[in-house]
Amino acid sequence: MFNDLYRKAHLRPSSKVQHAWRSDGITYILMEVVSGVALAYAWHNMSDIKDWIIVQLRDYVAQIRALDPPGYGAVTFVVGGAL
């Protein structure tokens, strides 16, 4: 539900949450795979739009960081650490 609200509010492509669960005090979220080429593989061919991509990614991360969490806890990478 939260992911759907975010997607509708921001009108940007994002993966859909497939399953979320909590185990041993840790919350896990499994999301669908979004089709496309990973940026790491395409980056070397993007000479004229790299600056634009960096600005877009910075804005996306800022939007995610600005969201209020629905409850106590943190959102991190699957291996831990800040987004």
mmCIF file of the N, C-alpha and C atoms, coordinates in Angstrom:
data_MODEL
# 
_entry.id   MODEL 
# 
loop_
_atom_site.group_PDB 
_atom_site.id 
_atom_site.type_symbol 
_atom_site.label_atom_id 
_atom_site.label_alt_id 
_atom_site.label_comp_id 
_atom_site.label_asym_id 
_atom_site.label_entity_id 
_atom_site.label_seq_id 
_atom_site.pdbx_PDB_ins_code 
_atom_site.Cartn_x 
_atom_site.Cartn_y 
_atom_site.Cartn_z 
_atom_site.occupancy 
_atom_site.B_iso_or_equiv 
_atom_site.pdbx_formal_charge 
_atom_site.auth_seq_id 
_atom_site.auth_comp_id 
_atom_site.auth_asym_id 
_atom_site.auth_atom_id 
_atom_site.pdbx_PDB_model_num 
ATOM 1   N N  . MET A 1 1  ? 0.823  -1.182  0.000   1.00 0.00 ? 1  MET A N  1 
ATOM 2   C CA . MET A 1 1  ? 0.000  0.000   0.000   1.00 0.00 ? 1  MET A CA 1 
ATOM 3   C C  . MET A 1 1  ? 0.875  1.258   0.000   1.00 0.00 ? 1  MET A C  1 
ATOM 4   N N  . PHE A 1 2  ? 1.860  1.334   0.880   1.00 0.00 ? 2  PHE A N  1 
ATOM 5   C CA . PHE A 1 2  ? 2.744  2.491   0.961   1.00 0.00 ? 2  PHE A CA 1 
ATOM 6   C C  . PHE A 1 2  ? 3.451  2.696   -0.368  1.00 0.00 ? 2  PHE A C  1 
ATOM 7   N N  . ASN A 1 3  ? 3.958  1.611   -0.953  1.00 0.00 ? 3  ASN A N  1 
ATOM 8   C CA . ASN A 1 3  ? 4.663  1.711   -2.232  1.00 0.00 ? 3  ASN A CA 1 
ATOM 9   C C  . ASN A 1 3  ? 3.730  2.229   -3.320  1.00 0.00 ? 3  ASN A C  1 
ATOM 10  N N  . ASP A 1 4  ? 2.484  1.762   -3.330  1.00 0.00 ? 4  ASP A N  1 
ATOM 11  C CA . ASP A 1 4  ? 1.516  2.225   -4.321  1.00 0.00 ? 4  ASP A CA 1 
ATOM 12  C C  . ASP A 1 4  ? 1.237  3.714   -4.159  1.00 0.00 ? 4  ASP A C  1 
ATOM 13  N N  . LEU A 1 5  ? 1.132  4.183   -2.921  1.00 0.00 ? 5  LEU A N  1 
ATOM 14  C CA . LEU A 1 5  ? 0.909  5.608   -2.676  1.00 0.00 ? 5  LEU A CA 1 
ATOM 15  C C  . LEU A 1 5  ? 2.088  6.422   -3.176  1.00 0.00 ? 5  LEU A C  1 
ATOM 16  N N  . TYR A 1 6  ? 3.297  5.937   -2.920  1.00 0.00 ? 6  TYR A N  1 
ATOM 17  C CA . TYR A 1 6  ? 4.496  6.642   -3.386  1.00 0.00 ? 6  TYR A CA 1 
ATOM 18  C C  . TYR A 1 6  ? 4.508  6.705   -4.905  1.00 0.00 ? 6  TYR A C  1 
ATOM 19  N N  . ARG A 1 7  ? 4.221  5.579   -5.536  1.00 0.00 ? 7  ARG A N  1 
ATOM 20  C CA . ARG A 1 7  ? 4.247  5.524   -6.996  1.00 0.00 ? 7  ARG A CA 1 
ATOM 21  C C  . ARG A 1 7  ? 3.234  6.482   -7.602  1.00 0.00 ? 7  ARG A C  1 
ATOM 22  N N  . LYS A 1 8  ? 2.027  6.535   -7.037  1.00 0.00 ? 8  LYS A N  1 
ATOM 23  C CA . LYS A 1 8  ? 0.995  7.430   -7.553  1.00 0.00 ? 8  LYS A CA 1 
ATOM 24  C C  . LYS A 1 8  ? 1.352  8.888   -7.309  1.00 0.00 ? 8  LYS A C  1 
ATOM 25  N N  . ALA A 1 9  ? 1.938  9.193   -6.174  1.00 0.00 ? 9  ALA A N  1 
ATOM 26  C CA . ALA A 1 9  ? 2.261  10.571  -5.826  1.00 0.00 ? 9  ALA A CA 1 
ATOM 27  C C  . ALA A 1 9  ? 3.402  11.125  -6.659  1.00 0.00 ? 9  ALA A C  1 
ATOM 28  N N  . HIS A 1 10 ? 4.335  10.281  -7.048  1.00 0.00 ? 10 HIS A N  1 
ATOM 29  C CA . HIS A 1 10 ? 5.535  10.768  -7.720  1.00 0.00 ? 10 HIS A CA 1 
ATOM 30  C C  . HIS A 1 10 ? 5.600  10.419  -9.201  1.00 0.00 ? 10 HIS A C  1 
ATOM 31  N N  . LEU A 1 11 ? 4.725  9.553   -9.668  1.00 0.00 ? 11 LEU A N  1 
ATOM 32  C CA . LEU A 1 11 ? 4.640  9.202   -11.083 1.00 0.00 ? 11 LEU A CA 1 
ATOM 33  C C  . LEU A 1 11 ? 5.979  8.830   -11.693 1.00 0.00 ? 11 LEU A C  1 
ATOM 34  N N  . ARG A 1 12 ? 6.784  8.107   -10.940 1.00 0.00 ? 12 ARG A N  1 
ATOM 35  C CA . ARG A 1 12 ? 8.076  7.645   -11.432 1.00 0.00 ? 12 ARG A CA 1 
ATOM 36  C C  . ARG A 1 12 ? 8.075  6.125   -11.418 1.00 0.00 ? 12 ARG A C  1 
ATOM 37  N N  . PRO A 1 13 ? 8.807  5.536   -12.343 1.00 0.00 ? 13 PRO A N  1 
ATOM 38  C CA . PRO A 1 13 ? 8.867  4.076   -12.328 1.00 0.00 ? 13 PRO A CA 1 
ATOM 39  C C  . PRO A 1 13 ? 9.500  3.578   -11.031 1.00 0.00 ? 13 PRO A C  1 
ATOM 40  N N  . SER A 1 14 ? 8.866  2.648   -10.417 1.00 0.00 ? 14 SER A N  1 
ATOM 41  C CA . SER A 1 14 ? 9.447  2.021   -9.228  1.00 0.00 ? 14 SER A CA 1 
ATOM 42  C C  . SER A 1 14 ? 8.930  0.599   -9.150  1.00 0.00 ? 14 SER A C  1 
ATOM 43  N N  . SER A 1 15 ? 9.690  -0.239  -8.513  1.00 0.00 ? 15 SER A N  1 
ATOM 44  C CA . SER A 1 15 ? 9.268  -1.633  -8.410  1.00 0.00 ? 15 SER A CA 1 
ATOM 45  C C  . SER A 1 15 ? 8.163  -1.763  -7.370  1.00 0.00 ? 15 SER A C  1 
ATOM 46  N N  . LYS A 1 16 ? 7.347  -2.755  -7.537  1.00 0.00 ? 16 LYS A N  1 
ATOM 47  C CA . LYS A 1 16 ? 6.211  -2.995  -6.652  1.00 0.00 ? 16 LYS A CA 1 
ATOM 48  C C  . LYS A 1 16 ? 6.618  -3.966  -5.548  1.00 0.00 ? 16 LYS A C  1 
ATOM 49  N N  . VAL A 1 17 ? 6.130  -3.721  -4.351  1.00 0.00 ? 17 VAL A N  1 
ATOM 50  C CA . VAL A 1 17 ? 6.407  -4.615  -3.230  1.00 0.00 ? 17 VAL A CA 1 
ATOM 51  C C  . VAL A 1 17 ? 5.648  -5.927  -3.454  1.00 0.00 ? 17 VAL A C  1 
ATOM 52  N N  . GLN A 1 18 ? 6.373  -7.038  -3.431  1.00 0.00 ? 18 GLN A N  1 
ATOM 53  C CA . GLN A 1 18 ? 5.766  -8.352  -3.600  1.00 0.00 ? 18 GLN A CA 1 
ATOM 54  C C  . GLN A 1 18 ? 5.406  -8.982  -2.254  1.00 0.00 ? 18 GLN A C  1 
ATOM 55  N N  . HIS A 1 19 ? 6.266  -8.757  -1.272  1.00 0.00 ? 19 HIS A N  1 
ATOM 56  C CA . HIS A 1 19 ? 6.045  -9.359  0.040   1.00 0.00 ? 19 HIS A CA 1 
ATOM 57  C C  . HIS A 1 19 ? 6.871  -8.595  1.072   1.00 0.00 ? 19 HIS A C  1 
ATOM 58  N N  . ALA A 1 20 ? 6.308  -8.408  2.249   1.00 0.00 ? 20 ALA A N  1 
ATOM 59  C CA . ALA A 1 20 ? 7.037  -7.781  3.350   1.00 0.00 ? 20 ALA A CA 1 
ATOM 60  C C  . ALA A 1 20 ? 6.787  -8.604  4.603   1.00 0.00 ? 20 ALA A C  1 
ATOM 61  N N  . TRP A 1 21 ? 7.832  -8.804  5.409   1.00 0.00 ? 21 TRP A N  1 
ATOM 62  C CA . TRP A 1 21 ? 7.682  -9.579  6.630   1.00 0.00 ? 21 TRP A CA 1 
ATOM 63  C C  . TRP A 1 21 ? 8.705  -9.138  7.657   1.00 0.00 ? 21 TRP A C  1 
ATOM 64  N N  . ARG A 1 22 ? 8.484  -9.546  8.876   1.00 0.00 ? 22 ARG A N  1 
ATOM 65  C CA . ARG A 1 22 ? 9.385  -9.216  9.974   1.00 0.00 ? 22 ARG A CA 1 
ATOM 66  C C  . ARG A 1 22 ? 9.844  -10.518 10.608  1.00 0.00 ? 22 ARG A C  1 
ATOM 67  N N  . SER A 1 23 ? 11.152 -10.626 10.849  1.00 0.00 ? 23 SER A N  1 
ATOM 68  C CA . SER A 1 23 ? 11.726 -11.824 11.449  1.00 0.00 ? 23 SER A CA 1 
ATOM 69  C C  . SER A 1 23 ? 12.874 -11.410 12.365  1.00 0.00 ? 23 SER A C  1 
ATOM 70  N N  . ASP A 1 24 ? 12.842 -11.875 13.591  1.00 0.00 ? 24 ASP A N  1 
ATOM 71  C CA . ASP A 1 24 ? 13.896 -11.561 14.575  1.00 0.00 ? 24 ASP A CA 1 
ATOM 72  C C  . ASP A 1 24 ? 14.145 -10.057 14.702  1.00 0.00 ? 24 ASP A C  1 
ATOM 73  N N  . GLY A 1 25 ? 13.062 -9.282  14.676  1.00 0.00 ? 25 GLY A N  1 
ATOM 74  C CA . GLY A 1 25 ? 13.177 -7.842  14.857  1.00 0.00 ? 25 GLY A CA 1 
ATOM 75  C C  . GLY A 1 25 ? 13.620 -7.073  13.632  1.00 0.00 ? 25 GLY A C  1 
ATOM 76  N N  . ILE A 1 26 ? 13.759 -7.740  12.495  1.00 0.00 ? 26 ILE A N  1 
ATOM 77  C CA . ILE A 1 26 ? 14.189 -7.087  11.259  1.00 0.00 ? 26 ILE A CA 1 
ATOM 78  C C  . ILE A 1 26 ? 13.057 -7.168  10.243  1.00 0.00 ? 26 ILE A C  1 
ATOM 79  N N  . THR A 1 27 ? 12.772 -6.050  9.587   1.00 0.00 ? 27 THR A N  1 
ATOM 80  C CA . THR A 1 27 ? 11.743 -6.020  8.559   1.00 0.00 ? 27 THR A CA 1 
ATOM 81  C C  . THR A 1 27 ? 12.392 -6.221  7.193   1.00 0.00 ? 27 THR A C  1 
ATOM 82  N N  . TYR A 1 28 ? 11.835 -7.119  6.411   1.00 0.00 ? 28 TYR A N  1 
ATOM 83  C CA . TYR A 1 28 ? 12.325 -7.413  5.060   1.00 0.00 ? 28 TYR A CA 1 
ATOM 84  C C  . TYR A 1 28 ? 11.253 -7.024  4.051   1.00 0.00 ? 28 TYR A C  1 
ATOM 85  N N  . ILE A 1 29 ? 11.669 -6.497  2.913   1.00 0.00 ? 29 ILE A N  1 
ATOM 86  C CA . ILE A 1 29 ? 10.752 -6.156  1.834   1.00 0.00 ? 29 ILE A CA 1 
ATOM 87  C C  . ILE A 1 29 ? 11.290 -6.768  0.548   1.00 0.00 ? 29 ILE A C  1 
ATOM 88  N N  . LEU A 1 30 ? 10.495 -7.601  -0.084  1.00 0.00 ? 30 LEU A N  1 
ATOM 89  C CA . LEU A 1 30 ? 10.852 -8.223  -1.357  1.00 0.00 ? 30 LEU A CA 1 
ATOM 90  C C  . LEU A 1 30 ? 10.104 -7.474  -2.452  1.00 0.00 ? 30 LEU A C  1 
ATOM 91  N N  . MET A 1 31 ? 10.864 -6.936  -3.416  1.00 0.00 ? 31 MET A N  1 
ATOM 92  C CA . MET A 1 31 ? 10.256 -6.137  -4.475  1.00 0.00 ? 31 MET A CA 1 
ATOM 93  C C  . MET A 1 31 ? 10.469 -6.790  -5.831  1.00 0.00 ? 31 MET A C  1 
ATOM 94  N N  . GLU A 1 32 ? 9.580  -6.463  -6.774  1.00 0.00 ? 32 GLU A N  1 
ATOM 95  C CA . GLU A 1 32 ? 9.690  -7.011  -8.115  1.00 0.00 ? 32 GLU A CA 1 
ATOM 96  C C  . GLU A 1 32 ? 10.921 -6.440  -8.817  1.00 0.00 ? 32 GLU A C  1 
ATOM 97  N N  . VAL A 1 33 ? 11.389 -7.159  -9.797  1.00 0.00 ? 33 VAL A N  1 
ATOM 98  C CA . VAL A 1 33 ? 12.516 -6.704  -10.606 1.00 0.00 ? 33 VAL A CA 1 
ATOM 99  C C  . VAL A 1 33 ? 11.967 -5.779  -11.687 1.00 0.00 ? 33 VAL A C  1 
ATOM 100 N N  . VAL A 1 34 ? 12.631 -4.652  -11.888 1.00 0.00 ? 34 VAL A N  1 
ATOM 101 C CA . VAL A 1 34 ? 12.241 -3.712  -12.925 1.00 0.00 ? 34 VAL A CA 1 
ATOM 102 C C  . VAL A 1 34 ? 13.102 -3.998  -14.146 1.00 0.00 ? 34 VAL A C  1 
ATOM 103 N N  . SER A 1 35 ? 12.476 -4.113  -15.299 1.00 0.00 ? 35 SER A N  1 
ATOM 104 C CA . SER A 1 35 ? 13.226 -4.436  -16.510 1.00 0.00 ? 35 SER A CA 1 
ATOM 105 C C  . SER A 1 35 ? 14.099 -3.264  -16.934 1.00 0.00 ? 35 SER A C  1 
ATOM 106 N N  . GLY A 1 36 ? 15.145 -3.570  -17.634 1.00 0.00 ? 36 GLY A N  1 
ATOM 107 C CA . GLY A 1 36 ? 16.052 -2.542  -18.126 1.00 0.00 ? 36 GLY A CA 1 
ATOM 108 C C  . GLY A 1 36 ? 17.492 -2.968  -17.951 1.00 0.00 ? 36 GLY A C  1 
ATOM 109 N N  . VAL A 1 37 ? 18.384 -2.077  -18.289 1.00 0.00 ? 37 VAL A N  1 
ATOM 110 C CA . VAL A 1 37 ? 19.820 -2.321  -18.179 1.00 0.00 ? 37 VAL A CA 1 
ATOM 111 C C  . VAL A 1 37 ? 20.315 -1.638  -16.911 1.00 0.00 ? 37 VAL A C  1 
ATOM 112 N N  . ALA A 1 38 ? 21.093 -2.348  -16.124 1.00 0.00 ? 38 ALA A N  1 
ATOM 113 C CA . ALA A 1 38 ? 21.656 -1.775  -14.910 1.00 0.00 ? 38 ALA A CA 1 
ATOM 114 C C  . ALA A 1 38 ? 22.564 -0.597  -15.269 1.00 0.00 ? 38 ALA A C  1 
ATOM 115 N N  . LEU A 1 39 ? 22.464 0.464   -14.492 1.00 0.00 ? 39 LEU A N  1 
ATOM 116 C CA . LEU A 1 39 ? 23.255 1.664   -14.754 1.00 0.00 ? 39 LEU A CA 1 
ATOM 117 C C  . LEU A 1 39 ? 24.750 1.359   -14.798 1.00 0.00 ? 39 LEU A C  1 
ATOM 118 N N  . ALA A 1 40 ? 25.198 0.437   -13.968 1.00 0.00 ? 40 ALA A N  1 
ATOM 119 C CA . ALA A 1 40 ? 26.624 0.083   -13.937 1.00 0.00 ? 40 ALA A CA 1 
ATOM 120 C C  . ALA A 1 40 ? 27.109 -0.427  -15.299 1.00 0.00 ? 40 ALA A C  1 
ATOM 121 N N  . TYR A 1 41 ? 26.236 -1.076  -16.044 1.00 0.00 ? 41 TYR A N  1 
ATOM 122 C CA . TYR A 1 41 ? 26.624 -1.610  -17.353 1.00 0.00 ? 41 TYR A CA 1 
ATOM 123 C C  . TYR A 1 41 ? 26.483 -0.561  -18.461 1.00 0.00 ? 41 TYR A C  1 
ATOM 124 N N  . ALA A 1 42 ? 25.569 0.383   -18.306 1.00 0.00 ? 42 ALA A N  1 
ATOM 125 C CA . ALA A 1 42 ? 25.301 1.356   -19.359 1.00 0.00 ? 42 ALA A CA 1 
ATOM 126 C C  . ALA A 1 42 ? 26.079 2.658   -19.186 1.00 0.00 ? 42 ALA A C  1 
ATOM 127 N N  . TRP A 1 43 ? 26.610 2.899   -17.998 1.00 0.00 ? 43 TRP A N  1 
ATOM 128 C CA . TRP A 1 43 ? 27.207 4.190   -17.654 1.00 0.00 ? 43 TRP A CA 1 
ATOM 129 C C  . TRP A 1 43 ? 28.281 4.645   -18.649 1.00 0.00 ? 43 TRP A C  1 
ATOM 130 N N  . HIS A 1 44 ? 29.159 3.760   -19.079 1.00 0.00 ? 44 HIS A N  1 
ATOM 131 C CA . HIS A 1 44 ? 30.277 4.157   -19.948 1.00 0.00 ? 44 HIS A CA 1 
ATOM 132 C C  . HIS A 1 44 ? 29.816 4.636   -21.323 1.00 0.00 ? 44 HIS A C  1 
ATOM 133 N N  . ASN A 1 45 ? 28.591 4.331   -21.725 1.00 0.00 ? 45 ASN A N  1 
ATOM 134 C CA . ASN A 1 45 ? 28.063 4.766   -23.021 1.00 0.00 ? 45 ASN A CA 1 
ATOM 135 C C  . ASN A 1 45 ? 27.205 6.026   -22.921 1.00 0.00 ? 45 ASN A C  1 
ATOM 136 N N  . MET A 1 46 ? 27.128 6.636   -21.759 1.00 0.00 ? 46 MET A N  1 
ATOM 137 C CA . MET A 1 46 ? 26.212 7.760   -21.542 1.00 0.00 ? 46 MET A CA 1 
ATOM 138 C C  . MET A 1 46 ? 26.956 9.072   -21.334 1.00 0.00 ? 46 MET A C  1 
ATOM 139 N N  . SER A 1 47 ? 27.819 9.435   -22.218 1.00 0.00 ? 47 SER A N  1 
ATOM 140 C CA . SER A 1 47 ? 28.677 10.601  -22.006 1.00 0.00 ? 47 SER A CA 1 
ATOM 141 C C  . SER A 1 47 ? 27.903 11.912  -21.880 1.00 0.00 ? 47 SER A C  1 
ATOM 142 N N  . ASP A 1 48 ? 26.869 12.118  -22.682 1.00 0.00 ? 48 ASP A N  1 
ATOM 143 C CA . ASP A 1 48 ? 26.207 13.423  -22.688 1.00 0.00 ? 48 ASP A CA 1 
ATOM 144 C C  . ASP A 1 48 ? 25.052 13.556  -21.691 1.00 0.00 ? 48 ASP A C  1 
ATOM 145 N N  . ILE A 1 49 ? 24.648 12.493  -21.031 1.00 0.00 ? 49 ILE A N  1 
ATOM 146 C CA . ILE A 1 49 ? 23.528 12.606  -20.090 1.00 0.00 ? 49 ILE A CA 1 
ATOM 147 C C  . ILE A 1 49 ? 23.890 12.202  -18.661 1.00 0.00 ? 49 ILE A C  1 
ATOM 148 N N  . LYS A 1 50 ? 25.154 11.978  -18.393 1.00 0.00 ? 50 LYS A N  1 
ATOM 149 C CA . LYS A 1 50 ? 25.555 11.576  -17.040 1.00 0.00 ? 50 LYS A CA 1 
ATOM 150 C C  . LYS A 1 50 ? 25.161 12.604  -15.988 1.00 0.00 ? 50 LYS A C  1 
ATOM 151 N N  . ASP A 1 51 ? 25.360 13.891  -16.277 1.00 0.00 ? 51 ASP A N  1 
ATOM 152 C CA . ASP A 1 51 ? 25.005 14.926  -15.302 1.00 0.00 ? 51 ASP A CA 1 
ATOM 153 C C  . ASP A 1 51 ? 23.512 14.901  -14.996 1.00 0.00 ? 51 ASP A C  1 
ATOM 154 N N  . TRP A 1 52 ? 22.692 14.732  -16.022 1.00 0.00 ? 52 TRP A N  1 
ATOM 155 C CA . TRP A 1 52 ? 21.242 14.677  -15.843 1.00 0.00 ? 52 TRP A CA 1 
ATOM 156 C C  . TRP A 1 52 ? 20.857 13.472  -14.985 1.00 0.00 ? 52 TRP A C  1 
ATOM 157 N N  . ILE A 1 53 ? 21.476 12.320  -15.236 1.00 0.00 ? 53 ILE A N  1 
ATOM 158 C CA . ILE A 1 53 ? 21.184 11.106  -14.466 1.00 0.00 ? 53 ILE A CA 1 
ATOM 159 C C  . ILE A 1 53 ? 21.565 11.303  -13.004 1.00 0.00 ? 53 ILE A C  1 
ATOM 160 N N  . ILE A 1 54 ? 22.707 11.910  -12.752 1.00 0.00 ? 54 ILE A N  1 
ATOM 161 C CA . ILE A 1 54 ? 23.150 12.152  -11.376 1.00 0.00 ? 54 ILE A CA 1 
ATOM 162 C C  . ILE A 1 54 ? 22.152 13.049  -10.649 1.00 0.00 ? 54 ILE A C  1 
ATOM 163 N N  . VAL A 1 55 ? 21.676 14.089  -11.311 1.00 0.00 ? 55 VAL A N  1 
ATOM 164 C CA . VAL A 1 55 ? 20.695 14.993  -10.693 1.00 0.00 ? 55 VAL A CA 1 
ATOM 165 C C  . VAL A 1 55 ? 19.400 14.232  -10.399 1.00 0.00 ? 55 VAL A C  1 
ATOM 166 N N  . GLN A 1 56 ? 18.949 13.420  -11.349 1.00 0.00 ? 56 GLN A N  1 
ATOM 167 C CA . GLN A 1 56 ? 17.720 12.648  -11.144 1.00 0.00 ? 56 GLN A CA 1 
ATOM 168 C C  . GLN A 1 56 ? 17.860 11.687  -9.969  1.00 0.00 ? 56 GLN A C  1 
ATOM 169 N N  . LEU A 1 57 ? 18.968 10.969  -9.905  1.00 0.00 ? 57 LEU A N  1 
ATOM 170 C CA . LEU A 1 57 ? 19.180 10.025  -8.807  1.00 0.00 ? 57 LEU A CA 1 
ATOM 171 C C  . LEU A 1 57 ? 19.259 10.745  -7.464  1.00 0.00 ? 57 LEU A C  1 
ATOM 172 N N  . ARG A 1 58 ? 19.945 11.889  -7.441  1.00 0.00 ? 58 ARG A N  1 
ATOM 173 C CA . ARG A 1 58 ? 20.019 12.668  -6.203  1.00 0.00 ? 58 ARG A CA 1 
ATOM 174 C C  . ARG A 1 58 ? 18.625 13.087  -5.749  1.00 0.00 ? 58 ARG A C  1 
ATOM 175 N N  . ASP A 1 59 ? 17.786 13.522  -6.691  1.00 0.00 ? 59 ASP A N  1 
ATOM 176 C CA . ASP A 1 59 ? 16.427 13.933  -6.347  1.00 0.00 ? 59 ASP A CA 1 
ATOM 177 C C  . ASP A 1 59 ? 15.585 12.760  -5.859  1.00 0.00 ? 59 ASP A C  1 
ATOM 178 N N  . TYR A 1 60 ? 15.717 11.594  -6.483  1.00 0.00 ? 60 TYR A N  1 
ATOM 179 C CA . TYR A 1 60 ? 14.969 10.411  -6.049  1.00 0.00 ? 60 TYR A CA 1 
ATOM 180 C C  . TYR A 1 60 ? 15.346 10.017  -4.629  1.00 0.00 ? 60 TYR A C  1 
ATOM 181 N N  . VAL A 1 61 ? 16.641 9.999   -4.342  1.00 0.00 ? 61 VAL A N  1 
ATOM 182 C CA . VAL A 1 61 ? 17.100 9.634   -2.995  1.00 0.00 ? 61 VAL A CA 1 
ATOM 183 C C  . VAL A 1 61 ? 16.612 10.668  -1.980  1.00 0.00 ? 61 VAL A C  1 
ATOM 184 N N  . ALA A 1 62 ? 16.636 11.941  -2.332  1.00 0.00 ? 62 ALA A N  1 
ATOM 185 C CA . ALA A 1 62 ? 16.148 12.989  -1.423  1.00 0.00 ? 62 ALA A CA 1 
ATOM 186 C C  . ALA A 1 62 ? 14.664 12.810  -1.133  1.00 0.00 ? 62 ALA A C  1 
ATOM 187 N N  . GLN A 1 63 ? 13.881 12.433  -2.154  1.00 0.00 ? 63 GLN A N  1 
ATOM 188 C CA . GLN A 1 63 ? 12.450 12.202  -1.953  1.00 0.00 ? 63 GLN A CA 1 
ATOM 189 C C  . GLN A 1 63 ? 12.218 11.021  -1.018  1.00 0.00 ? 63 GLN A C  1 
ATOM 190 N N  . ILE A 1 64 ? 12.973 9.962   -1.199  1.00 0.00 ? 64 ILE A N  1 
ATOM 191 C CA . ILE A 1 64 ? 12.816 8.787   -0.346  1.00 0.00 ? 64 ILE A CA 1 
ATOM 192 C C  . ILE A 1 64 ? 13.202 9.116   1.087   1.00 0.00 ? 64 ILE A C  1 
ATOM 193 N N  . ARG A 1 65 ? 14.312 9.843   1.256   1.00 0.00 ? 65 ARG A N  1 
ATOM 194 C CA . ARG A 1 65 ? 14.752 10.208  2.601   1.00 0.00 ? 65 ARG A CA 1 
ATOM 195 C C  . ARG A 1 65 ? 13.776 11.149  3.289   1.00 0.00 ? 65 ARG A C  1 
ATOM 196 N N  . ALA A 1 66 ? 13.010 11.917  2.526   1.00 0.00 ? 66 ALA A N  1 
ATOM 197 C CA . ALA A 1 66 ? 12.065 12.870  3.104   1.00 0.00 ? 66 ALA A CA 1 
ATOM 198 C C  . ALA A 1 66 ? 10.763 12.209  3.557   1.00 0.00 ? 66 ALA A C  1 
ATOM 199 N N  . LEU A 1 67 ? 10.514 10.979  3.136   1.00 0.00 ? 67 LEU A N  1 
ATOM 200 C CA . LEU A 1 67 ? 9.283  10.296  3.526   1.00 0.00 ? 67 LEU A CA 1 
ATOM 201 C C  . LEU A 1 67 ? 9.290  9.992   5.016   1.00 0.00 ? 67 LEU A C  1 
ATOM 202 N N  . ASP A 1 68 ? 8.158  10.192  5.660   1.00 0.00 ? 68 ASP A N  1 
ATOM 203 C CA . ASP A 1 68 ? 8.024  9.813   7.060   1.00 0.00 ? 68 ASP A CA 1 
ATOM 204 C C  . ASP A 1 68 ? 7.778  8.314   7.131   1.00 0.00 ? 68 ASP A C  1 
ATOM 205 N N  . PRO A 1 69 ? 8.532  7.607   7.967   1.00 0.00 ? 69 PRO A N  1 
ATOM 206 C CA . PRO A 1 69 ? 8.297  6.173   8.094   1.00 0.00 ? 69 PRO A CA 1 
ATOM 207 C C  . PRO A 1 69 ? 6.936  5.928   8.728   1.00 0.00 ? 69 PRO A C  1 
ATOM 208 N N  . PRO A 1 70 ? 6.270  4.826   8.366   1.00 0.00 ? 70 PRO A N  1 
ATOM 209 C CA . PRO A 1 70 ? 4.950  4.537   8.922   1.00 0.00 ? 70 PRO A CA 1 
ATOM 210 C C  . PRO A 1 70 ? 4.998  4.151   10.395  1.00 0.00 ? 70 PRO A C  1 
ATOM 211 N N  . GLY A 1 71 ? 6.152  3.902   10.937  1.00 0.00 ? 71 GLY A N  1 
ATOM 212 C CA . GLY A 1 71 ? 6.290  3.522   12.336  1.00 0.00 ? 71 GLY A CA 1 
ATOM 213 C C  . GLY A 1 71 ? 7.749  3.516   12.726  1.00 0.00 ? 71 GLY A C  1 
ATOM 214 N N  . TYR A 1 72 ? 8.017  3.064   13.935  1.00 0.00 ? 72 TYR A N  1 
ATOM 215 C CA . TYR A 1 72 ? 9.390  3.005   14.424  1.00 0.00 ? 72 TYR A CA 1 
ATOM 216 C C  . TYR A 1 72 ? 10.208 2.052   13.575  1.00 0.00 ? 72 TYR A C  1 
ATOM 217 N N  . GLY A 1 73 ? 11.446 2.394   13.319  1.00 0.00 ? 73 GLY A N  1 
ATOM 218 C CA . GLY A 1 73 ? 12.329 1.516   12.560  1.00 0.00 ? 73 GLY A CA 1 
ATOM 219 C C  . GLY A 1 73 ? 13.114 2.306   11.536  1.00 0.00 ? 73 GLY A C  1 
ATOM 220 N N  . ALA A 1 74 ? 13.840 1.606   10.723  1.00 0.00 ? 74 ALA A N  1 
ATOM 221 C CA . ALA A 1 74 ? 14.678 2.250   9.727   1.00 0.00 ? 74 ALA A CA 1 
ATOM 222 C C  . ALA A 1 74 ? 14.540 1.520   8.402   1.00 0.00 ? 74 ALA A C  1 
ATOM 223 N N  . VAL A 1 75 ? 14.769 2.233   7.347   1.00 0.00 ? 75 VAL A N  1 
ATOM 224 C CA . VAL A 1 75 ? 14.824 1.641   6.016   1.00 0.00 ? 75 VAL A CA 1 
ATOM 225 C C  . VAL A 1 75 ? 16.289 1.616   5.616   1.00 0.00 ? 75 VAL A C  1 
ATOM 226 N N  . THR A 1 76 ? 16.797 0.431   5.303   1.00 0.00 ? 76 THR A N  1 
ATOM 227 C CA . THR A 1 76 ? 18.204 0.285   4.958   1.00 0.00 ? 76 THR A CA 1 
ATOM 228 C C  . THR A 1 76 ? 18.343 -0.640  3.760   1.00 0.00 ? 76 THR A C  1 
ATOM 229 N N  . PHE A 1 77 ? 19.563 -0.734  3.246   1.00 0.00 ? 77 PHE A N  1 
ATOM 230 C CA . PHE A 1 77 ? 19.855 -1.734  2.243   1.00 0.00 ? 77 PHE A CA 1 
ATOM 231 C C  . PHE A 1 77 ? 19.709 -3.115  2.857   1.00 0.00 ? 77 PHE A C  1 
ATOM 232 N N  . VAL A 1 78 ? 19.511 -4.123  2.049   1.00 0.00 ? 78 VAL A N  1 
ATOM 233 C CA . VAL A 1 78 ? 19.307 -5.482  2.558   1.00 0.00 ? 78 VAL A CA 1 
ATOM 234 C C  . VAL A 1 78 ? 20.491 -5.962  3.402   1.00 0.00 ? 78 VAL A C  1 
ATOM 235 N N  . VAL A 1 79 ? 21.677 -5.451  3.136   1.00 0.00 ? 79 VAL A N  1 
ATOM 236 C CA . VAL A 1 79 ? 22.858 -5.858  3.915   1.00 0.00 ? 79 VAL A CA 1 
ATOM 237 C C  . VAL A 1 79 ? 23.145 -4.879  5.055   1.00 0.00 ? 79 VAL A C  1 
ATOM 238 N N  . GLY A 1 80 ? 22.239 -3.923  5.270   1.00 0.00 ? 80 GLY A N  1 
ATOM 239 C CA . GLY A 1 80 ? 22.410 -2.932  6.339   1.00 0.00 ? 80 GLY A CA 1 
ATOM 240 C C  . GLY A 1 80 ? 23.016 -1.659  5.795   1.00 0.00 ? 80 GLY A C  1 
ATOM 241 N N  . GLY A 1 81 ? 22.978 -0.624  6.585   1.00 0.00 ? 81 GLY A N  1 
ATOM 242 C CA . GLY A 1 81 ? 23.532 0.666   6.186   1.00 0.00 ? 81 GLY A CA 1 
ATOM 243 C C  . GLY A 1 81 ? 22.474 1.582   5.611   1.00 0.00 ? 81 GLY A C  1 
ATOM 244 N N  . ALA A 1 82 ? 22.779 2.864   5.604   1.00 0.00 ? 82 ALA A N  1 
ATOM 245 C CA . ALA A 1 82 ? 21.835 3.867   5.140   1.00 0.00 ? 82 ALA A CA 1 
ATOM 246 C C  . ALA A 1 82 ? 21.632 3.792   3.626   1.00 0.00 ? 82 ALA A C  1 
ATOM 247 N N  . LEU A 1 83 ? 20.478 4.256   3.174   1.00 0.00 ? 83 LEU A N  1 
ATOM 248 C CA . LEU A 1 83 ? 20.204 4.325   1.744   1.00 0.00 ? 83 LEU A CA 1 
ATOM 249 C C  . LEU A 1 83 ? 20.984 5.461   1.130   1.00 0.00 ? 83 LEU A C  1 
# 
